[in-house]
């Protein structure tokens, strides 16, 4: 398609409007609404992989829009009452279909690329870790928009009714909603009895992806391949419907999308742990002595190394031979509701932890000491209990010699924690040094095993 034909098609089609709506609504969603995509290490402008995954998550509603605009474009010949005239021209039907579909595909892919470009400029300012592992996520997302639009065009030409575009858009939205809820999720239960859901194989036919909870988690190669097969079948069916002239050929045109879905399900992984996988390169440790972070967050190692080493020194003085000897960024990827890993030898940190995020210098040392003394026992996706947080405050105060609130605690939460921690602190400090150490040891053991109450142990009570 030459430039002149492209300009003519852009003037005559809805393609520019489709691209503009996709781009503006996506930017409005990301910038005007407050959500997980704008916070912490998994923000859409924080890392390349999180950028690609959050823009893919927007296809939850962008893909139905593309399908609806495609169906509207497919009505063009019928609305202009030129169908019979066009069939009498020597220009082959596939040529006209390719021109129209190519214009719409170019507009939508360009809009999606501009969205990623806007985020990419900000990612460059926030991270020093660059890679191309995010590119397949973006390319498959762009292909979803193109395939949805071409399928919509085929449906609009096959069913030339004003109701077809809204019906196709609503049908596509219902499909993505079902994939994100009952049809695409499997109910599970953790060992501790906490119920949650996880994606199943069918959900991977949806253009959208799960929310991003870890900066170094990505989609596996099998997901990219399976989705590409499914989308190629969708494009083939849409294009075949654009050129089909008889009911029988229209029925035959449905074969590629059905075959694509069948083949895709044979390729797509069935195990959720093979759908969303750890990017080994991104999770590779970068260390300064005993303090290590992932390559994804290597830019934060400079600020962490000094306070981290000081925290390890203080922990050794408090716990002796039972003290952790290293600090590592936690790279375990666990389902929501699962119990987090704990280590006797390593302080596991998460840069999205409110007590760690934004803390520097002495405050960061206090936060690391607290985590080393009282490792979190809260399930993944849950915030720590006030009792656990109060135990961390008391433990860090005992090591550092003064009772201070943890960094990052909000005003109301800080008051609640202080109300719990201060009486325990006063009672602990009034005891002989040997009894204080005994209670600190009991608290540390209860926190490591997650079978007792750390604050109760400090208060002299039995572990639950």
Buried (B, 14 or more C-beta within 10 A) or exposed (E): EEEEEBEEBBEEBBBBEBBEBBBEBBBEBBEEEEEBBBEBBBBBBBBBBBBBBBBBBBBBBBBBBBBBBBBBBBBBBBEEEEEEEEEEEEEEBEEBBBBBBBBBBBBBBBBBBBBBEBBBEBBEEEBEBEBEBBEBBBBBBBBBBBBBBBBBBBBBBBBBEEEBBEBBBEBBBEBBBBBBEEBBBBEBEBEEEBEBBBBBBBBBBBBBBBEBBBBBBBBBEBBBBBBBBBBBBBBBBBBBBBBBEEEEEBEEBBEBBEBBBEBBBEBBBEEBEEBBBBBEBBBBBBBBEBBBBBBBBBBBBEEBBBBBBBBBEBBBEBBEEBBBEBBBBBBEBBBBBBBBEBBEEBBBBBBBBBBBBEBEEEBBBBBBBBBBBBBBBBBBEEEBBBBBBBBBBBBBBBBBEEBEBBBBBEEEBBEBBBEBBBEBBEBBEEEEEEEBBBBBBBBBBBBBEBEBBBBBBBBBEEBE
